[in-house]
Amino acid sequence: MAAVLDVTPENAWTALWRRLQQDRVGAVSLGIVVAYLVMILFAASGWLARGWSQEVGVPYANPAFLGDRPNLEAALQKKSQHKGVVPDLRNVDPLAPKYEEWAKRTGELKSTEPERSMTLPWGGDRWGRDVLDKAIKGSQVSIAVGVVAALCATLIGTLLGAFAGFYGRWVNDLLEWLYNVFTSIPSILLIFSLAAVLRSGAFAHLFASGIWTVVIILAFTGWTGMYRLVRAEYMKHRSREYVLAAQAIGASATSRMFVHILPNVSHVILVQLSLLVVAFIKVEVILSFLGLGVPLEMVSWGTMLSEAQTELIIGKWWQLAAVTVFMAIFLTAFSMLTDSLRDALDPKLR
């Protein structure tokens, strides 16, 4: 009896996963990205880097791998705390006994404070905060901003591109005019202008804190690339047989746009989304470095780089090294994963 061949078509997402597993670079990159996502979830839940803002070490505490290398700043601070003799003012100031009582009480409070460590796993900053905890918490903020802003920009670009490409005519003309308005202004100038406007004037009380200012800026300025891609795909698919067949059986325009066409262009949207995540993380770092990003009470890769530039002058390089390593590993892995996804979704390479 002849063997029966299984000709069941393979699901598109199953085929994508199979091809991605066969790509070693893509598989390793996916593992690194997943590890980062797990890390920031733990940081958001408070299981990691909970005390990133606490001063647990001496100023500019050395990294543990440097051992007992001399720390001039910590030595000067310790010396300033113990130098000098308090003069006897009892015969001059009648409130001197109160001063002594207050000094005794504050001394008792200081004695209950934990002693600051001279070394930390990856060193400390100027206030003695753990650089490793800051890098983990900064990863949470920067990656969250990049991912959320990319999702918002993808939603805006997909909706506008779908309407322009599917309906055409005056809808396409109107949205093309809007697209040309946004692209006629250099993107970096538009981003800086929006950041300055949202943090001053009538909008200051609404956008003075939190990361939503950066998310709004990036989503508002970053949808244009997604719009052009989706518009072109919808113009190509709207007259194909499966869409005309859906129209013939009574499917509405909304159903044809988002039930029939959208799944067939989702691979283009997925790849562009991945590119936007990397681009938006870089823009957030630049904005925070210039003081236009996340607020001062938060930490991100950009704020750490801003602090590191002053620390380099006195030879304290470990905060720069920490943020560089964390950022370089994630962005490199995410970029390689994007390339692997593009190759796996390309029908010419199947």
C-alpha positions, 0 to 999 in steps of 0.5 A: 500500500502506498504511503499517504503523504501529509499535504496539510499546509503549515501555519505561517507562524509555525513556519516562522518559529521553525525557521527562527529556531534553525537560525542560530544567531536569531535563536541566541538573539531571541534568548537574550531579548527574552532574558531582558524582558524577564529582568525588567518584569522582575524590576517592575515588580520590585524583585530586582533593583528595588533599592536603586535609589538608596545610598548603600555605598560611599561616594564613588564606591569602587567596583568589587572587581577592583578590590581595595583600590584607594578611593580618595572621595570616600577618604575625604568624606570620612576625614571631614566627618571626624575632624575638628573639636567642638568648643565649649559654649556653655558660658557664652550661649545659654542654648548650648545645652540644647545644642548638646542634647540635639547633637547627642540625639542626632548622633544616636540616629546616625549610629543606627544607620547602616555603614556604607560599603566601600565597594559595590558589585559594579561600583557606586555613583557620586551619591553611593547608589549601586550602579548595577541596580541603576542599570537594571532599573534604567533598562526597565525604563528605557525598554518600556518607553521604546516598546510602548512608544513603538506599539503606539506609533505602529497602531497609528501608522497601521490605522492611517495606512489601512484607511489611505490604502484601502479607500484611496481618493480623498481619504488618501489625499488627506492622509498623504497631506498629513504625512507630508506635513510631518515628514517636511520637518526634520524629525530630530527638530520636531522631537525636540520642539515637542519635548520643550512644549510639553514640559513648559507652559500650559502643558507643564502640569500634565507632562511634568512627571512620568514617562508618558511625555516621551512616549507621546513624543515618539508615537506622535512623530514616529508613525510615518514610516509605518504608515507608508509601508501599510498604505502600499500593502493595502493598495496592493491587496485591496484588488486581489481575488480573496478580498473581492471574494469576501466583498462578493459574499457580503463582507463589510469594508471593516471586515475586509480591512482588518480580518482579511487583509491585515493578517496578510500584511502582518509580517511587514508590520512586525518587522517595522515594529521591531525597527521602531523599538530599537530606534525609539530606545536610542531617541529616549536615551538622547532625550534623557541625556539632554534633560528632555526625557524622563524626569530627574527622580527616575533613572534610564540609560540616558540619565546614567550617561548624563551623569557618567560624563561628569564622572569621567573627568575624575576617572570614575568610568564604571557607570559609563561601562555599565550602561554601555554594556547593558544597552549594547547587548540589548540593542545588538540582540534586538537588531539581529533578531529583527534581521532574522525575522525579516529573513524568516518572513521573506517568501524568497528565502523560504 
